[in-house]
């Protein structure tokens, strides 16, 4: 039986898919991974440097999978740009897809870096706590951004207005 992480690996994106379909699949692929990140962050609060191995392993795997999904979307966007697919109908969904992956990557890339470092270096308790704070910061940002984007992407497509600032100012 496959674990949740194994079943949420990035799908190969066909060049024939519409940007809206890629966006929908991207969100679906990330939901379980973001739940794992959120749960790991909650469980991380009470762990010391010597007892956090499994949590960091799960968090690292989930974050790596998030980043792999983002990379597959970026590869798709690059192929569409090279093919000249910036039609009026696809432009807004490509823009949202690009912004979506960019906003998530701003948190997921540093999160993965900090988790990797914490897993492979012995830290003093103070150093560990400092790194744990950074992990929580980037992890919470990743979860928050995903929840905001997950809750608004359909409205952005329907209205053809991508107003990230308006959503985050609420």
Secondary structure in CASP SS format (residue, H / E / C, confidence):
PFRMAT SS
TARGET T0000
AUTHOR 0000-0000-0000
METHOD secondary structure of the structure
MODEL  1
X C 1.00
X C 1.00
X C 1.00
X H 1.00
X H 1.00
X H 1.00
X H 1.00
X C 1.00
X C 1.00
X C 1.00
X C 1.00
X C 1.00
X C 1.00
X C 1.00
X C 1.00
X C 1.00
X C 1.00
X C 1.00
X H 1.00
X H 1.00
X H 1.00
X H 1.00
X H 1.00
X H 1.00
X H 1.00
X H 1.00
X H 1.00
X H 1.00
X H 1.00
X H 1.00
X H 1.00
X H 1.00
X H 1.00
X H 1.00
X H 1.00
X H 1.00
X H 1.00
X H 1.00
X H 1.00
X H 1.00
X H 1.00
X H 1.00
X H 1.00
X H 1.00
X C 1.00
X C 1.00
X C 1.00
X C 1.00
X C 1.00
X C 1.00
X C 1.00
X C 1.00
X H 1.00
X H 1.00
X H 1.00
X H 1.00
X H 1.00
X H 1.00
X H 1.00
X H 1.00
X H 1.00
X H 1.00
X H 1.00
X H 1.00
X H 1.00
X H 1.00
X H 1.00
X H 1.00
X H 1.00
X H 1.00
X H 1.00
X H 1.00
X H 1.00
X H 1.00
X H 1.00
X H 1.00
X H 1.00
X H 1.00
X H 1.00
X H 1.00
X H 1.00
X H 1.00
X C 1.00
X C 1.00
X C 1.00
X C 1.00
X C 1.00
X H 1.00
X H 1.00
X H 1.00
X H 1.00
X H 1.00
X H 1.00
X H 1.00
X H 1.00
X H 1.00
X H 1.00
X H 1.00
X H 1.00
X H 1.00
X H 1.00
X H 1.00
X H 1.00
X H 1.00
X H 1.00
X H 1.00
X H 1.00
X H 1.00
X H 1.00
X H 1.00
X H 1.00
X H 1.00
X H 1.00
X H 1.00
X H 1.00
X H 1.00
X H 1.00
X H 1.00
X H 1.00
X H 1.00
X C 1.00
X C 1.00
X C 1.00
X C 1.00
X H 1.00
X H 1.00
X H 1.00
X H 1.00
X H 1.00
X H 1.00
X H 1.00
X H 1.00
X H 1.00
X H 1.00
X H 1.00
X H 1.00
X H 1.00
X H 1.00
X H 1.00
X H 1.00
X H 1.00
X H 1.00
X H 1.00
X H 1.00
X H 1.00
X H 1.00
X H 1.00
X H 1.00
X H 1.00
X H 1.00
X H 1.00
X H 1.00
X H 1.00
X H 1.00
X H 1.00
X H 1.00
X H 1.00
X H 1.00
X H 1.00
X C 1.00
X C 1.00
X C 1.00
X C 1.00
X H 1.00
X H 1.00
X H 1.00
X H 1.00
X H 1.00
X C 1.00
X C 1.00
END
